[in-house]
Amino acid sequence: MTRSPRPAGTLVLDSEGLAKAVARDRELTAWLALARAEDLRVITSAATLVEVIHPRMKRPALEWTISRIVIEPVTEEIARRAAALLDAAGLHGHRHAIDAMLSATALASSGPVTILTSDPQDLTALCGAGATIIKV
């Protein structure tokens, strides 16, 4: 008997998604359980950590959460892709830089790609049809 392949793909957390996962938010906990059940990769960009880590963050909860997801590095290739995404979307500057790095990371991942974000407008502009964007 041949076993049917499990669904594949990637679930991407932006800073709000990661912060809510750290806080054990119900919605995010459900998404992470679904990702485990469906054998999805769960990732974020290393740049996202810059937005999430702050002195009031419960450090043990953060470390536990990030130990269970993949933190993708911001390579030169990702940085160049992020700059191209900004240009194509007509965006620029530091206000959009981390979203662009996250988007480039997401688009480089195996699909289908779903991004959980608090900023669906900018991520939709950056990713186009390359990812499903869900507001959390």
Secondary structure, 3 states (H helix, E strand, C coil): CCCCCCCCCEEEECHHHHHHHHCCCHHHHHHHHHHHHCCCEEEEEHHHHHHHCCCCCCHHHHHHHHCCCEEECCCHHHHHHHHHHHHHHCCCCHHHHHHHHHHHHHHCCCCCEEEEECCHHHHHHHHHHHCEEEEC
